[in-house]
Structure formats: C-alpha cells, structure tokens
Amino acid sequence: MHYNNMIKRGVAAALAAAALAVLPAKAQEGTYPTKPVSIIVPFTAGGTADIFSRMIGAHLHQKWGQPFLTENVPGAGSIIGINRVAKGTPDGTILGLGSTSGLSINPSLYGEKLSYNPQKELVPIAQISMVPNVLVVNPNTVKARSVPELIAFMKANPGKLSYGSAGVGTSQHLAAELFQQMSGTKMEHIPYRGSSAMMNDLLSGKIDLAFDNVPLLLPHAKEGKLVLIAAATAKRPEFDPNLPTIAETLPGFEAVAWHGFFAPTGTPKAVIEKLAAEIVAFQQLPETQKKYRDLGAEPKAVPAAEFATYIASETARWKKVIEAAKITVQAP
C-alpha cells in the first residue's frame, strides 16, 4: 500500500511538473499584449489610414487593456514607415498599417533598391478597408461626362489632356497608366508631392483630370467644382450605385486603394491569430462599418491567409503595369 501511494505521488508530481513546463507558453499566448503596442502608419496624420489605425487601436486598448499607440512615420512613398516595421522586434509590440503602394507597388517600382522585402520581412494580419478610386475631371477643361466620351476625345487629341498624381509610382499614377494601356490613349502626367497640391491644381484647371480616393473628391463634387466620371472599382461603389464603373467600358479595369495590418516576420503565430481574430470581429460590427462608409471607404474583414493571397495578386498585377509603362524611379 505504501509503495502504491509513493507511485501515485510520483505520477502526480510528474504531471504537475509537465503542466508547469507548458504554463509559460500558454500564459504568454493568452495574455498578449503585456506591454504597449506601436502601430506604425507610413502616412501623415489626418488621412484615412491614420483614422483607421486610431479607431482600431482604441478598440484593442479597450479590449485588452494595453495601449495601441498610432505613430505616423511618413515619407518616401511609405517606405520609411514600413521599413521601421520590417526591421522591428517581432514580439507583437510593433505593427504596421499599410496600403496598396507600400505592400504591392513598391516592390516592383524599386526592385532591389527597396529597403524592405514584403514577402520575406512582413507577415499579413488582416485587410480592413477598400477605398474606391474615382476618375474625376475639371468640368471647365474637360467636356466629356462619360468614359466612352473621354476615350473618344483622347484618341482624337492624343497627349492634350493632363492628369495629376501624388507622385511617380503612386496608386493614382498607376491607375492612369492602366487606363491608358487598356484604352489605347495617351495623357501627360504631372506628378506632385502629395494629393493636396495636386487637388489645388485640379480645382484651378492647371491639370484636367485625376484618379483619386473618393473621400477627397466628394466635397468638391457636391459643390460642382469637379465631376465624377466613373469609379475604378470592379462593381458600382456603395457610396453611389448610380456611378458607372470604368470596367463597364474597359472590362477588367480595377484600381482601388486598400489598407491592412501587418507585423515583422517572426512575430509569434499565436499573436498574429489573436490580432487577426479581434480585428476581423471588430470590422464586422454594424457601428464599425457605418464609420467606414461615412469616410467613403468600404469596410473589409479579411483574415491573414486570404489577405496574403490578395497582396500577392495585387503585386503581380501592378508589376505588369509598371513594366509595360517602363516606370523608373530613383532610390528613396
């Protein structure tokens, strides 16, 4: 009997030791985050990405108790901010909120000159938004009010119209290049250092048209200063189902902006999964979706694996456009 009790005590001790051995991993997995988390936004404060980051950061803070602090690190087409994340400590304390340009355009635009490698140094967490781009014209310089009319004028007057963008290689620039490639037309590109300067010249008539995010355009369109010709989305946009798409004239045309969270490669899988699950759940709340639509954006709730597939497809698509247009840029 005494011998059996000793065996039972020995087994119990072994089981207790085994439980203690796995406890730290389980505890760490279950209690993330244990310290403040930085969300690097590679754009200036006040834009849609900044608003999304602060909104989701506030929710995660409320949910888990630790601060999720947005840090704006703009510059060099979002390269500076994304590089900060790529080279960050992969422990869940640094996250990034990137967009089309930084995650899908820059790799082909800069090639080996790019200071980070999205495929090797970054891991997707979740896509959170799609922001419709719209083809917009100055009504005083462009008389066309539809895509077929615009294409007809451009073919009869090659190179006469000019379009603006927020810089060489930006999503606005590539949307216009895709339009020209698919329609067989030619325009003059006027690059700016950001959308604000471009918008000023579009309003004054110094440039004729642009492809830009709808939140920036709607106030001016409502005042009659600009005319929205067509959406660059695959289907008619939620903000105006009566607005035709460019794809209705040029099948397959799509040039949208999107945003999503990512982290440095090596961030624990459990952390990525926990973040993704909570962000996706938050995105699906009716009040969250209303906030996105009020900003002119369409909410997305795309988890990590599906987001990674989407990034890869976008990267391949824009690579073809960049190569066909022979776009080159200097090292950032």
C-alpha positions as CSV (number, residue, x, y, z in Angstrom):
1,M,0.0,0.0,0.0
2,H,2.8,2.4,1.0
3,Y,4.5,1.6,-2.3
4,N,1.4,2.4,-4.3
5,N,1.0,5.7,-2.6
6,M,4.6,6.6,-3.5
7,I,3.9,5.8,-7.1
8,K,0.7,7.9,-7.1
9,R,2.6,10.8,-5.6
10,G,5.3,10.4,-8.1
11,V,2.9,10.4,-11.0
12,A,1.1,13.4,-9.6
13,A,4.4,15.3,-9.2
14,A,5.4,14.4,-12.8
15,L,2.0,15.6,-14.1
16,A,2.3,18.9,-12.1
17,A,5.8,19.5,-13.5
18,A,4.6,18.9,-17.0
19,A,1.8,21.3,-16.5
20,L,4.2,23.9,-15.2
21,A,6.5,23.4,-18.1
22,V,3.8,24.4,-20.6
23,L,2.3,27.1,-18.5
24,P,4.6,30.0,-19.5
25,A,3.8,29.4,-23.2
26,K,0.1,29.2,-22.6
27,A,0.1,32.2,-20.3
28,Q,2.1,34.2,-22.8
29,E,-0.3,33.2,-25.6
30,G,-3.3,34.1,-23.6
31,T,-2.2,37.4,-22.0
32,Y,-0.9,39.2,-25.1
33,P,-0.3,42.1,-25.0
34,T,1.7,42.5,-21.8
35,K,3.1,46.0,-22.8
36,P,2.2,48.9,-25.1
37,V,2.0,48.3,-28.8
38,S,3.1,50.7,-31.5
39,I,1.1,50.9,-34.8
40,I,3.3,52.5,-37.5
41,V,1.2,54.4,-40.1
42,P,3.5,55.4,-43.0
43,F,1.4,58.5,-43.8
44,T,0.8,61.9,-42.2
45,A,-1.9,62.3,-39.5
46,G,-5.5,63.0,-40.5
47,G,-5.7,60.7,-43.5
48,T,-7.9,57.6,-43.8
49,A,-5.1,55.2,-42.8
50,D,-4.5,57.3,-39.7
51,I,-8.2,57.4,-38.8
52,F,-8.5,53.6,-39.2
53,S,-5.4,53.0,-37.1
54,R,-6.6,55.1,-34.2
55,M,-10.1,53.7,-34.3
56,I,-8.9,50.0,-34.2
57,G,-6.2,50.9,-31.8
58,A,-8.7,52.4,-29.4
59,H,-10.8,49.2,-29.6
60,L,-7.8,46.9,-28.9
61,H,-6.8,49.1,-26.0
62,Q,-10.3,48.8,-24.5
63,K,-10.5,45.1,-25.2
64,W,-7.1,44.1,-23.8
65,G,-6.0,46.9,-21.5
66,Q,-2.7,47.8,-23.1
67,P,-2.3,51.0,-25.2
68,F,-2.1,50.6,-29.0
69,L,-0.5,53.8,-30.0
70,T,-0.5,55.2,-33.6
71,E,2.8,56.6,-34.7
72,N,2.9,58.5,-38.0
73,V,6.1,57.9,-39.9
74,P,5.5,59.3,-43.4
75,G,8.0,59.8,-46.3
76,A,9.4,58.2,-49.4
77,G,6.1,56.6,-50.6
78,S,5.6,54.9,-47.2
79,I,9.0,53.2,-47.4
80,I,10.3,54.8,-44.2
81,G,7.4,53.7,-42.0
82,I,7.1,50.2,-43.5
83,N,10.9,49.7,-43.2
84,R,10.6,50.6,-39.5
85,V,8.1,47.7,-39.0
86,A,10.1,45.2,-41.2
87,K,13.2,45.8,-39.0
88,G,11.3,45.9,-35.7
89,T,11.4,43.3,-32.9
90,P,9.0,40.5,-33.9
91,D,7.3,40.2,-30.5
92,G,3.9,41.8,-31.2
93,T,4.9,45.2,-29.8
94,I,5.2,46.8,-33.3
95,L,2.6,46.6,-36.0
96,G,2.1,48.4,-39.3
97,L,-0.9,49.7,-41.2
98,G,0.0,49.8,-44.9
99,S,-1.7,50.3,-48.2
100,T,-1.5,49.3,-51.9
101,S,1.6,51.4,-52.6
102,G,3.8,50.2,-49.8
103,L,2.9,46.5,-49.9
104,S,2.1,45.8,-53.6
105,I,3.6,48.6,-55.8
106,N,6.9,49.5,-54.2
107,P,8.5,46.0,-54.7
108,S,8.2,46.3,-58.5
109,L,8.8,50.0,-58.6
110,Y,12.1,49.9,-56.6
111,G,13.2,46.3,-57.0
112,E,16.5,45.7,-55.3
113,K,16.7,49.3,-54.2
114,L,13.8,48.8,-51.8
115,S,15.0,48.7,-48.2
116,Y,12.5,46.1,-47.2
117,N,11.2,42.8,-48.7
118,P,7.4,42.5,-48.0
119,Q,7.4,38.8,-48.8
120,K,10.3,37.9,-46.5
121,E,10.2,40.5,-43.8
122,L,6.5,41.2,-43.2
123,V,3.5,38.9,-42.3
124,P,-0.1,40.0,-43.0
125,I,-2.6,40.2,-40.2
126,A,-5.8,41.4,-41.7
127,Q,-7.2,43.6,-44.5
128,I,-9.5,46.3,-43.1
129,S,-10.7,48.5,-46.0
130,M,-11.1,49.2,-49.6
131,V,-11.2,52.9,-50.6
132,P,-12.7,53.5,-54.1
133,N,-10.7,55.5,-56.6
134,V,-12.7,57.6,-59.0
135,L,-11.9,59.1,-62.3
136,V,-12.6,62.8,-61.8
137,V,-12.4,65.8,-64.2
138,N,-12.4,69.6,-64.0
139,P,-15.7,70.5,-65.8
140,N,-14.2,73.7,-67.1
141,T,-11.4,72.0,-69.1
142,V,-13.0,68.6,-69.9
143,K,-16.4,68.4,-71.6
144,A,-16.7,64.6,-71.5
145,R,-19.1,63.2,-69.0
146,S,-18.6,59.5,-69.5
147,V,-15.7,57.1,-70.1
148,P,-16.6,56.5,-73.8
149,E,-16.8,60.2,-74.4
150,L,-13.5,60.8,-72.7
151,I,-11.7,58.0,-74.6
152,A,-13.1,59.3,-77.9
153,F,-11.7,62.8,-77.1
154,M,-8.3,61.5,-76.0
155,K,-8.0,59.4,-79.2
156,A,-8.8,62.4,-81.3
157,N,-6.4,64.6,-79.3
158,P,-3.5,62.4,-78.1
159,G,-1.5,64.0,-75.3
160,K,-3.7,67.0,-75.0
161,L,-5.1,66.2,-71.6
162,S,-3.0,66.1,-68.4
163,Y,-3.6,64.1,-65.2
164,G,-2.1,64.6,-61.8
165,S,-0.9,62.2,-59.2
166,A,0.5,62.3,-55.7
167,G,3.9,61.2,-57.2
168,V,5.6,58.9,-59.6
169,G,4.6,55.3,-58.8
170,T,1.7,56.1,-56.6
171,S,-1.6,54.4,-56.9
172,Q,-3.1,57.4,-58.7
173,H,-0.2,57.4,-61.3
174,L,-0.6,53.6,-61.9
175,A,-4.4,53.9,-62.2
176,A,-3.9,56.4,-65.0
177,E,-1.2,54.3,-66.7
178,L,-3.6,51.2,-66.6
179,F,-6.3,53.3,-68.1
180,Q,-4.1,54.4,-70.9
181,Q,-2.8,50.9,-71.6
182,M,-6.3,49.4,-71.7
183,S,-7.9,52.3,-73.7
184,G,-5.0,52.9,-76.1
185,T,-4.8,56.6,-75.2
186,K,-2.1,59.0,-74.1
187,M,-2.1,61.8,-71.5
188,E,0.5,64.0,-69.9
189,H,1.5,63.0,-66.4
190,I,2.0,65.8,-63.8
191,P,3.3,64.3,-60.6
192,Y,3.0,66.2,-57.3
193,R,4.4,65.8,-53.8
194,G,1.1,64.6,-52.3
195,S,-2.6,64.8,-53.1
196,S,-3.2,68.3,-51.6
197,A,-1.0,70.2,-54.2
198,M,-2.5,68.0,-57.0
199,M,-6.0,68.8,-55.8
200,N,-5.4,72.5,-55.8
201,D,-4.2,72.4,-59.5
202,L,-7.1,70.2,-60.5
203,L,-9.6,72.6,-59.0
204,S,-7.9,75.6,-60.7
205,G,-7.8,73.8,-64.1
206,K,-4.0,73.6,-64.3
207,I,-4.5,69.8,-64.8
208,D,-7.5,68.2,-66.4
209,L,-8.3,65.0,-64.5
210,A,-7.1,62.6,-61.9
211,F,-7.7,59.2,-60.3
212,D,-8.0,59.6,-56.6
213,N,-9.7,58.4,-53.4
214,V,-13.4,59.3,-53.2
215,P,-13.2,60.9,-49.7
216,L,-11.0,63.6,-51.0
217,L,-13.2,64.3,-54.1
218,L,-16.8,64.2,-52.8
219,P,-16.9,67.6,-51.1
220,H,-15.7,69.3,-54.3
221,A,-18.0,67.2,-56.5
222,K,-21.0,68.2,-54.3
223,E,-20.1,71.9,-54.9
224,G,-19.9,71.3,-58.7
225,K,-16.2,72.1,-58.8
226,L,-15.3,68.6,-60.0
227,V,-17.3,65.9,-61.9
228,L,-17.0,62.2,-61.0
229,I,-17.0,60.3,-64.3
230,A,-16.6,56.7,-63.2
231,A,-15.5,54.5,-60.3
232,A,-12.3,52.5,-60.6
233,T,-13.9,49.6,-58.7
234,A,-14.9,46.2,-60.1
235,K,-18.6,46.9,-59.3
236,R,-20.5,50.1,-58.8
237,P,-19.5,51.7,-55.5
238,E,-21.6,51.7,-52.3
239,F,-21.4,55.5,-51.9
240,D,-23.2,55.9,-55.3
241,P,-24.7,52.9,-57.1
242,N,-25.6,55.2,-60.0
243,L,-22.0,56.0,-60.8
244,P,-20.8,53.8,-63.6
245,T,-17.5,51.9,-63.4
246,I,-14.6,52.2,-65.8
247,A,-14.9,48.4,-66.1
248,E,-18.2,48.8,-67.8
249,T,-16.3,50.3,-70.7
250,L,-12.9,48.7,-70.2
251,P,-13.7,45.1,-68.9
252,G,-11.4,44.0,-66.1
253,F,-10.3,47.6,-65.1
254,E,-9.8,48.0,-61.4
255,A,-7.6,50.3,-59.4
256,V,-8.6,50.7,-55.8
257,A,-6.7,51.6,-52.6
258,W,-6.8,49.3,-49.7
259,H,-5.4,49.1,-46.1
260,G,-4.3,46.3,-43.9
261,F,-2.4,45.4,-40.8
262,F,0.9,43.6,-40.8
263,A,3.8,42.7,-38.5
264,P,7.5,41.8,-38.7
265,T,8.2,38.2,-39.9
266,G,8.9,36.1,-36.8
267,T,6.0,37.5,-34.8
268,P,4.5,34.5,-32.9
269,K,1.7,32.8,-34.8
270,A,-0.5,32.9,-31.7
271,V,-0.1,36.7,-31.6
272,I,-1.0,37.1,-35.3
273,E,-4.0,34.9,-34.9
274,K,-5.2,36.7,-31.8
275,L,-4.9,40.1,-33.5
276,A,-6.5,38.9,-36.7
277,A,-9.5,37.4,-34.9
278,E,-10.2,40.5,-32.9
279,I,-9.7,42.9,-35.8
280,V,-11.9,40.9,-38.1
281,A,-14.6,40.7,-35.4
282,F,-14.4,44.5,-34.8
283,Q,-14.7,45.1,-38.6
284,Q,-17.9,43.1,-38.7
285,L,-19.7,45.3,-36.2
286,P,-22.5,47.4,-37.7
287,E,-21.3,50.6,-36.0
288,T,-17.7,50.0,-37.3
289,Q,-19.0,49.5,-40.9
290,K,-21.0,52.7,-40.6
291,K,-17.9,54.7,-39.6
292,Y,-16.0,53.4,-42.6
293,R,-18.8,54.2,-45.0
294,D,-19.1,57.7,-43.5
295,L,-15.5,58.2,-44.6
296,G,-16.2,57.0,-48.1
297,A,-14.5,53.6,-47.6
298,E,-15.8,50.1,-47.8
299,P,-15.1,48.0,-44.7
300,K,-13.2,44.7,-45.1
301,A,-12.8,41.9,-42.6
302,V,-10.2,39.7,-44.4
303,P,-8.1,37.4,-42.2
304,A,-4.3,36.8,-42.6
305,A,-4.2,33.9,-45.2
306,E,-6.7,35.5,-47.5
307,F,-5.1,38.9,-47.2
308,A,-1.7,37.4,-48.1
309,T,-3.2,35.9,-51.3
310,Y,-4.7,39.2,-52.2
311,I,-1.4,41.1,-51.7
312,A,0.4,38.6,-53.9
313,S,-2.2,39.0,-56.7
314,E,-2.1,42.9,-56.4
315,T,1.7,42.8,-56.6
316,A,1.7,40.7,-59.7
317,R,-1.0,42.9,-61.4
318,W,0.8,46.2,-60.7
319,K,4.2,44.7,-61.8
320,K,2.8,44.2,-65.3
321,V,1.6,47.8,-65.4
322,I,4.9,49.2,-64.2
323,E,6.9,47.1,-66.7
324,A,4.6,48.0,-69.6
325,A,4.8,51.7,-68.8
326,K,8.6,51.5,-68.2
327,I,8.3,53.5,-65.0
328,T,11.5,54.1,-63.3
329,V,12.3,55.9,-60.0
330,Q,15.3,57.0,-58.1
331,A,16.4,55.2,-55.0
332,P,14.4,56.6,-52.0
